[in-house]
């Protein structure tokens, strides 16, 4: 049961195969067309589109082309009309010679799907050649005792046309003694023989002139003529005879020039001059005279030039032997040229697709045909390509082959392939032809740009110059051309408060990053953003990387003193009791620096003081402390100049001026008095300064100025008298130092007193007091 089912399956497969082959053959059935020779270029042979059942659009889409056998293309297929056109005039005699019929084979090649259709074109002969004799005149010698019916061979004419247009018969005139008989050779050529009709008499007529005419069968017929001059000879009753009427010789086409291919031999029974024989070619063609040489004495036939089986494979040579009396005999030598494997195979490319896109499916790269001019095994060929390439070689109809890619190709792995087609024949020795096809894989944008780093960190010092180059990002793309041309850009920041366009710019071509303006570390220490790299493919591919910019601090900020304030309208004065112990904390200078790191490390230094050695400053916390006990000789008003310096390079600093007032003792009510007194004195001094300026400016009003000064002096005296009458129970006076200001050239100290009943801070009098320092100096002196 299983054997029967297996037999049934095999029969079914064979049947399907025959159905498939039948459909394929029906789709590619060959046709024969015909055209008369000598038609002009562009002559329409047939409409192939109609014969193939294809529309003009299908014919163009399938890239139809007509391919002639060999390297010369005789036809052209018009994609506009579907007509098969002649590329040039066809000369049947040049194409086929005497071969009849003259058939040219060509194929119609269709792509997508690949299809070959074999066709034939028969070139029809026209009567465009007249018969021609090799000689314009012939000279014959005929014995006067020749009997009627004697046959005399004549030189033949040649007509390059064939069939009815070829040579048909010969005629001779006048016909008083002879008529002509037309004979046919084995190769089909016709030649004339002159037949004697009436006996000759040399004494009556020693010479006879005839006109030999060769006629073809064309319409109208064409003809060629030659003159035949006959000399009537005395009797020589034995003509030369060859040992054999036909010689057949085989010779290799590679035989060297000068070699003897055969020797013909004839004999004559006559004696003397009538028995001396010489050999000549009988009406040989120009090709035979160029190829062979006949020794007139020995009958040796030698080669004059090399033979070529593919051009002429058979020669028919007529040899005539003449004796001294003018009689002759004739034989034929058939020379067969044997083929030698001397022609390498020929490879003709019909279609080459040297640029194929990557990632595409199976693609036909080339269509070509192979041929060999040799014969037999010398003509059989094999075809191959390299095994290590992603391409396959497929045989097609007749001697056509196709090369196609096996699958998708990757340009990034390999962009170019050199396919070497090797064609070898089966002759001995084998001959080989190679042809290399270069296939380029065109790029498809299938690779996105890749950054050399996933993230970049760049450092820039603050206060940089605008447009400073801070770093470069780089990306690569494995594609080529515009698909690999990368454009860099800044991506929108994730932080909406970061105005990236005002900080950073990027060179779109080389990825260089620039700081657009000076950065300030105290405002922005670091920021991050993303950059993109986009190629110019279609569609474009892109990638991105993170860039972090770190701003490095510069020592661009001097220390700032928070306490005591240096820009206040009234300087700050610290109170120091005279009973203070050494190390007593007078005050603490507080300062800050907007910089960071060592640029913000502050140190404090005492530059100058009224009493050197009385005060000390702690370098790291700015505390001002007493260095010793106070004495009565220490001035009431101490002025300290402190320096606050950072640790930057170069260092920056700020100065602090500190006023310290020595008191015998103080409580909370004492605290505001020095400030009130200083404000009162300051107001008086400003008023006096204004008076002095007005006096100097008003030179023209000197008198008025004198009166005003006098009144002012009087008012000052009254104020001083009122100040001295204050009761003892009020606050004690305090000494306030007023430095020389405006036009005043000296420094004065005033004792400030306040009225006891109001407590409002009004000045009642000003009394100048000589400083203790001057009194002490006077006592010492």
ABEGO torsion letter per residue (X at the ends): XAAAAAAAAAAAAAAAAAAAAAAAAAAABBBBBBBBBGBBBGBBABBAAAAAGBBAAAAAAAGBBBBBBEABBABBBBAAAGBBBBABBBBAAAAAEABOBBBBBBBBBBBOBBBBBBBBBBBBBBBABBBBBABABBBBBBBAABBBGBBBBBBBBBBABBEAABBABBBBOBAAABBBBBBBBAAGBBBBBBBBABBBBAAABABBBBBBBBBBABOBBBBBBBBBBBBBBBBBABBBBBABABBBBBBBAABBBGBBABBBBBBBABBEAAABBBBBBBGBBAAAAAABBBBAAAGBBBBABBBBAAABABBBBBBBBBBAAGBBBBBBBBBBBBBBBABBBBBBBABBBABBBBGBBBBBABBBBBBBABBEAAABBBBBBBAABABBBBBBBEABBBBBBABBBBAAABABBBBBBBBBBABOBBBBBBBBBBBBBBBBBABBBBBABABBBBBBBBGBBBGBBAEBBBBBBABBEAAABBBBBBBBBABAABBAAAABBBBAAAGBBBBABBBBAAABABBBBBBBBBBABOBBBBBBBBBBBBBBBBBABBBBBAOBBAABABBBBBBBBAABBBGBBABBBBBBBABBEAAABBBBBBABBABBGABBBBAAAGBBBBABBBBAABBABBBBBBBBBBABOBBBBBBBBBBBBBBAEBBAAAAAAAAAAAAAAAAAAAAAAAAAAAAAABAAAAAAAAAAAAAAAAAAAAAAAAAAABBAABBBBBBBBBBBBEABABBBBBBBBBBAAAGAGBBABBBBBBBAAAAAAAAAX
